[in-house]
Amino acid sequence: MGKISKISGPVVVAADMKGSKMFDVVRVGKEKLIGEIIQLNKDKATIQVYEDTTGLRPGEEVASTDMPLSVELGPGLLSSIYDGIARPLVTISKKTGDFIARGVEADTLDKKKKYDFKATVKKGDKVKTGFVLGEVQETSLIMHRVLIPPGIEGEVVEVNEGKKTIEEVVAVIKTEAGKEDVKMMQKWPVRRERPFTKKLEPAIPLVSGQRIFDTLFPLTKGGTAAIPGPFGAGKTVTQQSLAKWVDADVIVYIGCGERGNEMTEVLKEFPELKDPKTGKPLMERTVLIANTSNMPVAAREASVYTGITIAEYYRDMGYDVALMADSTSRWAEAMREISARLEEMPGEEGYPAYLATRLAQFYERAGRVDTLSGKKGSLSVIGAVSPPGGDFSEPVTQNTLRITKAFWALDAPLAYSRHFPAINWLTSYSLYADNMAKYFDGNVNKDFSRLRKEFMELLQKEAELKEIVQLVGPDALPEEDRLIIETAKSIREDFLQQNAFHEVDAHCSLDKQFSMMKAILDFHRKCGESIKAGVKISKLVDMPVREKIARMKESKDIDKAVRSIEGDVDSQLKELNTGVKGE
């Protein structure tokens, strides 16, 4: 039992802590505030407290639990809303009201609820860590696979099926050390990566239904992506759209240090959303972690570890999991604040010297893997970055760039011009694009990657031509170059722009994306032929079919829409070509 000797905001120093270990969870003061040891010096322990330290006094007692910060894993995680250290907010609100009282304790999982456990092993089976012991229907969308806890390997000597709580014994396993009782719940230290057999090559796309991501800058299952952008550019809305539509089995959404009103929108909206695949509530396959900017800074630093540990747990069951962290900049700021209170040597812009290491440790927990159970699972991580003033040269953005393989750069001018998602197609990139070319060509259409390349070339050519236009004006350009500018405008407005709140346009399948690309590029090619035949660009721009091209993204039957466009293009160009010959 130690005693408080110094208090500096969320950082507390306790003396007489001999025998304590790094990252042990402790209880601080009379209210037993939750904290974690982050530095040891002889018998003095420096503790970051996950709650408000107002009112603490030197001399109050500090008790160690001799356990690192861990999260309870088991049935009941899905559909829940937690704070940064995995306390259920609904349970806390019933205990203390709308504001979280200090020192309040709440179990992550409901210990009284009974689940119908069905074993997948039988007496006499040899099992080891990570094997699937049985199944529980956690929600109507997700079958929870109960895994053998870490460190247990041996022979099943007893199986108990039926209605059980997560603390009741569902199996007994005979190990070399003796018999081990296995329950549906296990604990895992949040800062430690969960084990797997091996990492697999990222070869399957994580389809988001957002055209600019899937077509131009794809992400794979098990991949990592960063969404940097200034205030108001649409980071949160983009991440929410991805959470709604991405083709993952389980979604973990971490609101890390975001504004309270933004997080309130998430907490209100998500429970009302319907899963587009099944029509059932999206929350049935979602875990929300809410740690707003006015919550204690230390809990913000822990929240991303809590979220990714829960995500890894479902990955180990063989599910595809997508984790959204909004935003990693606030997490880095929490690290900076705690580092300053520890009087550590600051790095660039005051961030701790280990910033790059912590970011890498977080993103490297993503991946598509062979799990210990023999199944294949994936964990994709999409982190939002909020650089001050939109400056992408600041440390968090630059260090994230070095780690993630997809960079989706949000652009304030695009957002102000109402172009959403406001992803800048000239500064964004995806290192998965070449890998994904084989998949798209084989599973969508053999011309998919060719058309994608043509799209990118037209957009880049437009950027070059716009510089010339600023000097000499559009009329000085050849007709072919003016056509490139018009086609690029069509790509931007008719393809890349997407309405997140439109019934049809909110999600776009890969087949529809290909059909739209083909329609735009076919129109470009045919117009190019007409220009060579003498048709003026001014007449091509005024063709009525362009209205249909602009509206095809809202069409439920894209094949019918494209056929209609092709017919109109041919007939209207024929009329223009005939007029030129008549002249």
Backbone torsions as a table, in degrees:
resi	resn	phi	psi	omega
1	MET	NA	120.2	-179.4
2	GLY	-101.7	177.8	178.9
3	LYS	-133.2	143.2	-179.4
4	ILE	-67.7	129.5	176.6
5	SER	-114.5	-19.3	-178.1
6	LYS	-155.2	143.1	178.4
7	ILE	-131.0	127.5	176.8
8	SER	-138.3	89.8	-177.2
9	GLY	61.9	-128.0	-179.6
10	PRO	-80.5	-2.8	-178.8
11	VAL	-101.2	126.7	-178.0
12	VAL	-124.8	137.2	175.3
13	VAL	-106.5	130.1	180.0
14	ALA	-120.6	135.2	176.8
15	ALA	-94.4	170.7	179.0
16	ASP	58.9	41.5	-179.0
17	MET	-108.6	32.9	-178.9
18	LYS	-59.3	136.9	-179.5
19	GLY	93.5	-8.5	178.7
20	SER	-73.9	157.8	-179.2
21	LYS	-119.3	155.5	175.9
22	MET	-58.2	139.0	176.4
23	PHE	69.1	12.0	172.3
24	ASP	-67.2	141.8	175.1
25	VAL	-82.7	137.4	-179.9
26	VAL	-127.8	163.1	174.4
27	ARG	-112.7	123.6	-170.3
28	VAL	-110.2	129.3	172.1
29	GLY	74.3	-175.7	-176.9
30	LYS	-65.5	-31.6	-177.7
31	GLU	-85.8	0.5	178.5
32	LYS	54.2	52.8	177.1
33	LEU	-65.5	143.2	-177.8
34	ILE	-82.3	131.8	177.9
35	GLY	-143.8	176.9	-176.5
36	GLU	-142.7	134.3	179.9
37	ILE	-74.2	123.4	-178.5
38	ILE	-118.6	-3.8	178.1
39	GLN	-157.9	139.9	178.0
40	LEU	-127.3	135.0	177.2
41	ASN	-141.6	101.9	-173.5
42	LYS	56.7	-119.1	-178.7
43	ASP	-98.6	9.9	179.3
44	LYS	-98.9	133.4	179.4
45	ALA	-117.3	129.0	173.6
46	THR	-94.1	128.8	-170.9
47	ILE	-122.3	132.8	168.8
48	GLN	-96.4	126.2	-175.9
49	VAL	-97.2	132.0	-175.6
50	TYR	-82.8	6.1	-179.0
51	GLU	-135.0	170.6	-179.5
52	ASP	-63.6	128.7	-176.1
53	THR	-95.3	8.8	179.0
54	THR	-56.4	129.8	177.2
55	GLY	95.0	-11.3	175.8
56	LEU	-67.3	147.3	-179.5
57	ARG	-130.4	147.7	173.4
58	PRO	-58.4	142.4	-179.3
59	GLY	101.2	-19.1	177.9
60	GLU	-68.8	153.9	-172.9
61	GLU	-80.1	150.2	175.5
62	VAL	-128.1	123.5	-178.2
63	ALA	-116.4	130.5	179.5
64	SER	-87.9	143.0	176.1
65	THR	-91.7	-6.7	-177.6
66	ASP	60.6	23.7	179.4
67	MET	-133.7	140.3	174.7
68	PRO	-72.0	166.5	177.1
69	LEU	-61.1	116.8	-175.6
70	SER	-128.7	159.0	178.1
71	VAL	-119.1	140.5	176.7
72	GLU	-76.8	128.2	-178.8
73	LEU	-118.3	130.0	-179.5
74	GLY	168.4	-176.5	178.3
75	PRO	-59.4	139.1	178.9
76	GLY	113.6	-5.9	179.0
77	LEU	-70.8	-42.1	-177.5
78	LEU	-66.1	149.4	-178.3
79	SER	74.8	4.3	-175.6
80	SER	-100.8	157.8	176.0
81	ILE	-122.8	120.6	-175.6
82	TYR	-117.7	162.7	169.2
83	ASP	-89.1	-171.0	-173.0
84	GLY	-64.4	-21.8	-180.0
85	ILE	-114.7	30.4	170.8
86	ALA	66.0	34.5	170.7
87	ARG	-96.1	129.6	-177.4
88	PRO	-68.3	122.8	-175.5
89	LEU	-67.5	-32.4	179.5
90	VAL	-64.7	-43.7	178.8
91	THR	-64.6	-42.0	-179.8
92	ILE	-63.9	-40.6	-178.8
93	SER	-64.1	-32.6	176.9
94	LYS	-69.2	-31.0	-178.7
95	LYS	-81.6	-43.3	-169.4
96	THR	-123.5	0.1	-177.4
97	GLY	91.9	-164.2	-174.2
98	ASP	-68.7	-22.5	-179.8
99	PHE	-105.5	137.2	-177.1
100	ILE	-74.9	118.8	178.5
101	ALA	-75.7	152.9	-179.5
102	ARG	-72.2	143.0	176.1
103	GLY	75.7	4.9	-178.6
104	VAL	-69.5	137.3	178.8
105	GLU	-111.1	139.1	177.3
106	ALA	-153.4	128.6	179.6
107	ASP	-67.1	142.1	177.8
108	THR	-60.9	-42.5	-176.7
109	LEU	-111.4	153.1	177.4
110	ASP	-75.5	113.9	-175.7
111	LYS	-83.6	-8.8	-177.7
112	LYS	-99.7	-25.6	-176.8
113	LYS	-66.0	138.5	-179.8
114	LYS	-103.6	139.4	179.3
115	TYR	-119.7	147.9	179.5
116	ASP	-84.8	99.3	-176.3
117	PHE	-86.0	126.8	176.1
118	LYS	-119.9	119.5	-175.2
119	ALA	-73.8	145.5	173.4
120	THR	-111.7	1.3	173.9
121	VAL	-120.1	165.1	178.4
122	LYS	-130.7	168.8	-179.4
123	LYS	-57.9	130.8	179.5
124	GLY	99.9	-13.6	179.6
125	ASP	-69.7	143.3	173.8
126	LYS	-89.4	127.8	-178.4
127	VAL	-133.7	161.5	174.6
128	LYS	-145.9	176.8	-177.4
129	THR	-48.1	131.2	175.7
130	GLY	92.6	-13.2	179.4
131	PHE	-67.0	151.7	176.9
132	VAL	-82.1	119.5	-176.9
133	LEU	-88.8	-35.1	-178.0
134	GLY	-174.2	-176.1	-176.9
135	GLU	-131.7	150.0	177.4
136	VAL	-136.9	132.5	176.9
137	GLN	-77.9	92.3	-175.0
138	GLU	-67.8	-50.6	172.7
139	THR	-134.4	175.3	-179.7
140	SER	-67.0	-16.8	-178.6
141	LEU	-99.0	-27.8	-172.4
142	ILE	-123.9	126.0	172.1
143	MET	-89.1	116.6	-178.5
144	HIS	-80.8	121.4	179.2
145	ARG	-95.8	116.1	-178.1
146	VAL	-77.6	122.1	-174.2
147	LEU	-102.9	148.8	174.4
148	ILE	-65.7	126.9	-177.7
149	PRO	-63.7	161.8	-178.9
150	PRO	-61.1	142.7	175.2
151	GLY	85.2	3.3	-178.5
152	ILE	-111.3	125.4	178.9
153	GLU	-149.9	133.0	-180.0
154	GLY	163.7	-148.4	-175.4
155	GLU	-111.7	135.9	178.4
156	VAL	-73.2	121.7	-179.9
157	VAL	-112.0	-11.1	179.5
158	GLU	-156.6	137.8	176.8
159	VAL	-130.4	130.9	-179.1
160	ASN	-119.9	98.1	179.0
161	GLU	-86.5	170.4	175.9
162	GLY	111.8	-167.8	-177.5
163	LYS	-73.8	116.9	-177.3
164	LYS	-136.7	150.4	168.8
165	THR	-83.7	168.1	-176.8
166	ILE	-71.9	-9.6	179.1
167	GLU	-102.6	-1.3	176.7
168	GLU	-85.8	150.1	-177.5
169	VAL	-75.0	124.9	178.9
170	VAL	-106.2	-14.2	177.3
171	ALA	-160.7	153.4	174.4
172	VAL	-121.2	130.2	-177.6
173	ILE	-120.3	130.1	179.2
174	LYS	-87.9	114.4	179.5
175	THR	-109.5	178.3	178.6
176	GLU	-63.9	-29.1	-178.4
177	ALA	-87.5	-6.6	-177.6
178	GLY	130.9	-166.7	-178.7
179	LYS	-85.7	137.2	-179.8
180	GLU	-119.2	127.0	174.3
181	ASP	-81.1	132.4	179.1
182	VAL	-112.7	129.2	177.4
183	LYS	-111.8	173.2	179.4
184	MET	-75.1	-17.6	-178.2
185	MET	-103.7	142.9	171.5
186	GLN	-137.7	162.1	178.1
187	LYS	-114.2	146.5	179.4
188	TRP	-141.8	133.1	177.0
189	PRO	-64.1	127.2	-171.0
190	VAL	-68.2	-26.0	-176.9
191	ARG	-85.2	-1.9	-178.5
192	ARG	-108.8	130.7	179.5
193	GLU	-66.2	138.9	177.2
194	ARG	-77.3	144.2	-173.4
195	PRO	-76.9	157.2	174.5
196	PHE	-149.4	172.6	-177.5
197	THR	-78.0	-54.5	176.6
198	LYS	-160.9	156.0	176.2
199	LYS	-86.1	143.4	-178.5
200	LEU	-107.3	159.9	178.3
201	GLU	-66.0	137.1	177.4
202	PRO	-73.3	100.5	-172.0
203	ALA	-126.2	-1.5	-178.9
204	ILE	-120.4	129.5	-178.2
205	PRO	-71.3	147.2	170.2
206	LEU	-93.2	96.5	-173.3
207	VAL	-75.7	123.6	-175.9
208	SER	-103.0	-15.9	-175.1
209	GLY	77.8	2.6	176.8
210	GLN	-101.0	117.9	-169.6
211	ARG	-59.7	-41.9	-176.2
212	ILE	-64.9	-30.5	178.5
213	PHE	-80.3	-54.6	-174.1
214	ASP	-63.8	-40.2	-175.4
215	THR	-85.4	-51.7	-173.0
216	LEU	-91.0	-41.5	-174.1
217	PHE	-132.0	70.1	-172.8
218	PRO	-69.1	154.3	174.7
219	LEU	-119.8	144.4	179.9
220	THR	-98.4	162.3	170.7
221	LYS	-67.6	123.4	-174.9
222	GLY	92.5	5.2	-178.5
223	GLY	-90.9	175.6	178.3
224	THR	-126.5	140.8	179.6
225	ALA	-140.9	149.1	175.7
226	ALA	-120.8	138.7	176.1
227	ILE	-119.6	88.0	176.7
228	PRO	-87.1	148.8	178.2
229	GLY	-179.6	152.2	179.8
230	PRO	-73.0	173.9	179.0
231	PHE	-57.5	131.8	175.2
232	GLY	84.0	3.7	-178.0
233	ALA	-83.0	-14.1	174.4
234	GLY	109.0	27.4	-179.9
235	LYS	-62.5	-49.5	-175.6
236	THR	-65.8	-44.3	179.7
237	VAL	-63.7	-39.6	178.2
238	THR	-62.2	-45.3	-179.9
239	GLN	-66.6	-36.2	177.8
240	GLN	-66.9	-39.1	177.1
241	SER	-62.6	-42.0	178.4
242	LEU	-64.0	-42.6	179.7
243	ALA	-61.2	-36.8	-178.6
244	LYS	-71.7	-40.3	-164.8
245	TRP	-110.4	-16.4	-174.9
246	VAL	-63.0	144.9	-173.6
247	ASP	-87.1	55.1	173.4
248	ALA	-103.3	156.9	179.2
249	ASP	-77.7	-38.0	-175.6
250	VAL	-130.1	139.1	178.7
251	ILE	-115.8	130.7	171.5
252	VAL	-118.0	117.8	-177.3
253	TYR	-113.1	119.0	-179.9
254	ILE	-107.6	114.3	172.5
255	GLY	-92.3	95.1	-170.4
256	CYS	-104.2	98.5	175.9
257	GLY	76.0	16.6	179.4
258	GLU	-80.4	166.2	179.6
259	ARG	-62.4	146.8	-176.8
260	GLY	-60.1	-38.9	-177.9
261	ASN	-67.7	-34.6	177.3
262	GLU	-66.0	-43.5	-178.6
263	MET	-68.0	-33.3	177.3
264	THR	-62.1	-41.5	177.0
265	GLU	-58.7	-44.0	179.6
266	VAL	-61.8	-47.3	-176.2
267	LEU	-66.4	-30.7	178.5
268	LYS	-81.7	-39.3	-172.4
269	GLU	-77.5	-43.5	-174.0
270	PHE	-59.7	-44.5	178.9
271	PRO	-61.6	-19.9	-179.0
272	GLU	-95.2	-10.9	-176.8
273	LEU	-74.4	145.9	175.7
274	LYS	-101.7	139.4	175.9
275	ASP	-66.8	119.5	-176.7
276	PRO	-61.6	-22.3	-178.2
277	LYS	-80.9	-36.8	-171.9
278	THR	-117.7	-17.6	-176.9
279	GLY	82.3	-1.8	178.7
280	LYS	-90.2	167.0	-178.9
281	PRO	-57.3	134.3	-179.5
282	LEU	-64.0	-27.5	-179.0
283	MET	-62.6	-18.6	-179.5
284	GLU	-67.7	-11.5	174.8
285	ARG	-131.7	27.4	-175.9
286	THR	-129.0	142.6	170.6
287	VAL	-120.2	127.4	178.9
288	LEU	-108.8	133.3	174.7
289	ILE	-119.7	117.2	-174.3
290	ALA	-111.3	116.1	175.8
291	ASN	-137.5	89.4	-172.4
292	THR	-75.6	170.0	-173.6
293	SER	-65.1	-20.0	-179.8
294	ASN	-94.5	0.2	176.7
295	MET	-82.5	161.6	-177.4
296	PRO	-53.3	138.2	-172.3
297	VAL	-65.9	-34.4	-177.5
298	ALA	-66.4	-37.4	178.8
299	ALA	-66.9	-29.6	176.9
300	ARG	-63.9	-40.6	-179.9
301	GLU	-64.9	-32.4	-178.7
302	ALA	-82.6	-22.3	-170.3
303	SER	-61.2	-37.6	-178.5
304	VAL	-68.3	-33.5	177.5
305	TYR	-70.0	-39.5	176.7
306	THR	-59.5	-47.2	-177.8
307	GLY	-64.0	-44.6	-175.4
308	ILE	-73.2	-26.1	175.8
309	THR	-68.9	-42.4	176.1
310	ILE	-62.0	-42.0	179.5
311	ALA	-62.6	-43.0	178.9
312	GLU	-62.8	-35.8	-179.5
313	TYR	-60.9	-44.5	178.3
314	TYR	-73.3	-31.3	173.2
315	ARG	-60.5	-40.2	-179.0
316	ASP	-64.4	-21.3	176.2
317	MET	-78.8	-9.1	-178.9
318	GLY	100.6	16.0	179.9
319	TYR	-95.9	157.6	170.5
320	ASP	-90.0	119.9	-175.0
321	VAL	-117.1	138.1	174.4
322	ALA	-117.9	126.5	-179.8
323	LEU	-112.1	128.2	176.9
324	MET	-109.8	121.5	177.8
325	ALA	-112.1	113.8	-174.6
326	ASP	-128.6	96.1	6.9
327	SER	-135.2	153.8	-178.4
328	THR	-70.6	-19.7	176.4
329	SER	-65.1	-40.9	179.0
330	ARG	-66.8	-34.7	176.6
331	TRP	-64.4	-45.2	179.0
332	ALA	-63.2	-37.4	178.4
333	GLU	-65.2	-35.4	176.5
334	ALA	-64.4	-41.9	177.0
335	MET	-61.4	-41.4	-178.7
336	ARG	-63.4	-42.8	-178.4
337	GLU	-64.7	-44.3	-179.0
338	ILE	-68.2	-39.2	178.6
339	SER	-61.1	-40.0	179.7
340	ALA	-65.1	-39.5	-179.9
341	ARG	-69.7	-24.8	176.4
342	LEU	-82.6	-4.8	-179.5
343	GLU	61.2	37.2	176.2
344	GLU	-78.8	156.0	178.8
345	MET	-65.3	121.1	-177.4
346	PRO	-76.3	151.7	174.1
347	GLY	-100.4	-148.7	-177.8
348	GLU	-62.6	131.9	-179.9
349	GLU	54.6	28.5	175.4
350	GLY	83.4	-5.7	177.9
351	TYR	-69.5	152.5	179.5
352	PRO	-65.3	155.2	-177.9
353	ALA	-63.4	-22.6	-177.9
354	TYR	-92.9	14.7	-179.4
355	LEU	-54.9	-50.0	-177.5
356	ALA	-61.5	-38.1	-179.6
357	THR	-65.1	-45.0	-179.0
358	ARG	-65.0	-41.6	178.3
359	LEU	-62.3	-43.4	-180.0
360	ALA	-63.8	-42.6	179.6
361	GLN	-60.4	-36.9	179.9
362	PHE	-69.7	-53.9	-175.9
363	TYR	-68.8	-29.4	-178.9
364	GLU	-71.9	-9.4	175.4
365	ARG	-78.4	-6.8	173.5
366	ALA	-76.3	165.3	175.3
367	GLY	147.5	157.4	172.0
368	ARG	-99.6	125.3	-168.2
369	VAL	-134.5	159.2	162.8
370	ASP	-86.6	117.1	-176.6
371	THR	-79.4	168.1	178.9
372	LEU	-63.8	-23.2	-179.3
373	SER	-82.0	-6.4	-179.1
374	GLY	94.9	-5.3	177.9
375	LYS	-89.1	166.3	174.9
376	LYS	-103.9	129.9	178.3
377	GLY	-135.9	163.1	179.4
378	SER	-141.3	151.0	175.0
379	LEU	-131.7	110.7	178.3
380	SER	-101.6	135.4	-176.9
381	VAL	-117.7	123.8	177.7
382	ILE	-120.1	110.2	-176.5
383	GLY	-108.7	130.2	174.2
384	ALA	-85.6	142.8	178.0
385	VAL	-123.9	134.6	-177.5
386	SER	-116.5	78.1	-178.1
387	PRO	-68.4	133.6	179.8
388	PRO	-57.8	126.8	179.4
389	GLY	67.5	14.8	179.9
390	GLY	70.8	21.5	-177.5
391	ASP	-86.6	103.1	-176.8
392	PHE	-73.3	-4.1	179.7
393	SER	-88.5	-1.4	-178.7
394	GLU	-73.4	160.3	-168.1
395	PRO	-58.4	-42.0	-175.8
396	VAL	-64.4	-45.5	179.6
397	THR	-63.7	-45.8	-176.7
398	GLN	-65.8	-41.5	178.6
399	ASN	-69.3	-34.0	176.5
400	THR	-67.2	-38.8	178.6
401	LEU	-57.0	-38.4	-176.7
402	ARG	-71.1	-18.9	-173.4
403	ILE	-102.3	-46.7	-174.8
404	THR	-79.9	154.8	-176.9
405	LYS	-106.4	-8.9	173.9
406	ALA	-123.0	128.2	-175.7
407	PHE	-122.8	107.1	-177.9
408	TRP	-107.1	92.8	-172.2
409	ALA	-84.0	116.9	175.7
410	LEU	-79.7	146.8	-171.9
411	ASP	-127.3	120.3	-177.8
412	ALA	-60.5	-45.3	178.7
413	PRO	-58.2	-36.9	177.1
414	LEU	-64.9	-42.2	179.7
415	ALA	-64.2	-40.9	-179.4
416	TYR	-67.6	-27.4	177.9
417	SER	-88.0	9.4	176.8
418	ARG	66.8	31.3	174.5
419	HIS	-97.5	108.0	-179.1
420	PHE	-125.7	143.2	-5.9
421	PRO	-64.3	139.9	-173.1
422	ALA	-83.8	49.7	179.7
423	ILE	-85.4	126.5	179.2
424	ASN	-80.4	114.2	-174.5
425	TRP	-73.9	-12.9	-179.3
426	LEU	-91.6	-26.7	-179.6
427	THR	-104.1	-13.0	178.8
428	SER	-83.1	159.6	175.9
429	TYR	-159.9	165.7	173.8
430	SER	-141.8	122.6	177.8
431	LEU	-79.7	-1.5	176.8
432	TYR	-90.9	-8.3	-171.2
433	ALA	-57.3	-45.0	-178.7
434	ASP	-64.8	-41.5	176.9
435	ASN	-61.3	-40.9	-175.9
436	MET	-74.2	-19.2	-178.6
437	ALA	-57.4	-42.8	179.8
438	LYS	-62.6	-42.1	-179.1
439	TYR	-64.9	-50.3	-177.4
440	PHE	-62.9	-41.6	-179.8
441	ASP	-67.0	-31.6	-178.2
442	GLY	-87.1	-29.0	-173.3
443	ASN	-111.0	-17.9	179.0
444	VAL	-109.8	-65.2	176.9
445	ASN	-162.7	143.4	-176.1
446	LYS	-62.5	-18.2	-179.4
447	ASP	-98.0	4.8	-173.4
448	PHE	-57.4	-54.3	-175.4
449	SER	-68.1	-30.0	177.0
450	ARG	-65.5	-45.5	179.6
451	LEU	-66.1	-37.9	177.5
452	ARG	-59.6	-42.8	179.3
453	LYS	-63.1	-40.8	178.5
454	GLU	-63.2	-40.2	177.3
455	PHE	-57.5	-50.5	-177.3
456	MET	-62.6	-40.1	179.7
457	GLU	-63.6	-41.1	179.4
458	LEU	-65.2	-40.9	179.6
459	LEU	-66.5	-39.3	178.5
460	GLN	-69.9	-39.3	178.5
461	LYS	-64.3	-37.9	178.7
462	GLU	-61.2	-41.6	-180.0
463	ALA	-60.8	-39.9	178.3
464	GLU	-66.7	-44.0	-177.8
465	LEU	-66.9	-32.6	-179.9
466	LYS	-63.5	-32.9	177.2
467	GLU	-66.2	-38.6	178.4
468	ILE	-68.7	-41.2	-179.9
469	VAL	-58.8	-38.4	179.6
470	GLN	-63.3	-26.8	-178.9
471	LEU	-88.6	-44.4	-171.2
472	VAL	-116.6	-8.4	-178.6
473	GLY	87.1	156.7	-175.3
474	PRO	-68.0	-28.9	-175.9
475	ASP	-68.1	-20.5	-179.5
476	ALA	-79.4	-12.5	-178.8
477	LEU	-78.4	148.9	172.2
478	PRO	-62.6	157.1	-178.5
479	GLU	-57.3	-38.8	-178.4
480	GLU	-63.0	-40.1	179.2
481	ASP	-70.0	-35.7	177.4
482	ARG	-66.8	-32.0	175.4
483	LEU	-66.2	-39.7	177.9
484	ILE	-59.7	-43.1	179.4
485	ILE	-63.0	-41.2	179.8
486	GLU	-67.4	-40.7	179.5
487	THR	-67.0	-42.1	178.6
488	ALA	-61.6	-37.2	176.6
489	LYS	-63.0	-40.4	177.3
490	SER	-63.7	-40.6	178.2
491	ILE	-61.0	-44.8	-177.5
492	ARG	-66.1	-48.4	-171.8
493	GLU	-86.8	-34.0	-174.2
494	ASP	-96.6	-17.3	-177.5
495	PHE	-118.0	-54.2	-174.7
496	LEU	-73.3	-35.0	176.2
497	GLN	-69.9	136.2	-178.0
498	GLN	-146.0	133.0	-177.3
499	ASN	-90.4	109.8	-177.5
500	ALA	-67.1	-15.0	-176.4
501	PHE	-110.1	6.1	179.9
502	HIS	-87.0	138.8	-175.6
503	GLU	-56.7	-41.5	-177.1
504	VAL	-96.8	-44.7	-171.0
505	ASP	-74.8	-15.2	-178.3
506	ALA	-60.0	-31.3	179.5
507	HIS	-133.4	134.5	-177.4
508	CYS	-130.0	120.0	-179.2
509	SER	-69.3	162.9	179.3
510	LEU	-62.9	-38.1	178.8
511	ASP	-63.2	-41.3	179.6
512	LYS	-67.9	-38.7	178.2
513	GLN	-60.6	-42.3	179.1
514	PHE	-64.7	-44.2	-179.2
515	SER	-61.1	-40.4	179.1
516	MET	-66.6	-43.3	176.8
517	MET	-57.7	-46.7	-176.9
518	LYS	-63.5	-41.8	-178.8
519	ALA	-61.9	-43.3	-178.9
520	ILE	-67.1	-43.3	-177.3
521	LEU	-73.9	-32.9	174.9
522	ASP	-64.0	-42.0	177.4
523	PHE	-61.0	-42.8	178.9
524	HIS	-61.6	-45.9	-178.1
525	ARG	-63.6	-45.7	-178.0
526	LYS	-67.3	-35.7	176.8
527	CYS	-66.8	-36.2	177.0
528	GLY	-61.0	-40.1	177.9
529	GLU	-65.8	-38.8	179.6
530	SER	-67.0	-36.5	177.6
531	ILE	-62.8	-41.2	177.5
532	LYS	-63.1	-29.4	179.6
533	ALA	-81.8	-4.9	175.4
534	GLY	110.4	2.0	179.1
535	VAL	-75.1	136.3	-179.4
536	LYS	-79.8	146.0	-179.3
537	ILE	-61.1	-32.0	-179.7
538	SER	-60.6	-34.5	178.7
539	LYS	-76.1	-36.0	179.2
540	LEU	-66.5	-38.1	-179.3
541	VAL	-64.1	-32.6	-177.0
542	ASP	-87.9	7.0	-178.9
543	MET	-64.2	132.0	-178.9
544	PRO	-59.4	-27.1	-176.8
545	VAL	-64.1	-20.5	-179.2
546	ARG	-63.6	-29.2	175.8
547	GLU	-64.6	-39.5	178.7
548	LYS	-66.9	-39.4	178.4
549	ILE	-62.7	-39.6	-179.9
550	ALA	-65.8	-29.0	-174.6
551	ARG	-100.1	-1.0	-175.7
552	MET	-66.2	-24.7	179.8
553	LYS	-67.2	-19.0	179.4
554	GLU	-93.6	2.9	-177.0
555	SER	-83.5	134.3	176.5
556	LYS	-76.8	-32.4	178.7
557	ASP	-109.2	89.2	-174.3
558	ILE	-67.7	-34.9	-179.8
559	ASP	-62.0	-44.3	178.6
560	LYS	-63.7	-42.0	-179.7
561	ALA	-63.6	-42.6	-179.0
562	VAL	-67.4	-40.7	177.7
563	ARG	-60.8	-41.5	179.0
564	SER	-64.3	-41.1	178.5
565	ILE	-63.4	-46.0	-179.2
566	GLU	-59.4	-42.1	179.2
567	GLY	-64.0	-44.0	179.9
568	ASP	-67.2	-39.4	178.8
569	VAL	-60.1	-49.0	-178.5
570	ASP	-61.4	-45.5	-176.1
571	SER	-69.8	-40.7	-178.2
572	GLN	-72.2	-35.5	176.4
573	LEU	-70.7	-36.5	177.8
574	LYS	-60.5	-41.0	179.8
575	GLU	-65.0	-41.6	179.1
576	LEU	-67.8	-41.8	179.9
577	ASN	-63.9	-39.2	178.9
578	THR	-64.9	-39.6	179.4
579	GLY	-62.2	-37.8	179.2
580	VAL	-65.8	-43.0	179.8
581	LYS	-64.3	-36.8	179.7
582	GLY	-65.3	-32.0	179.9
583	GLU	-71.0	NA	NA
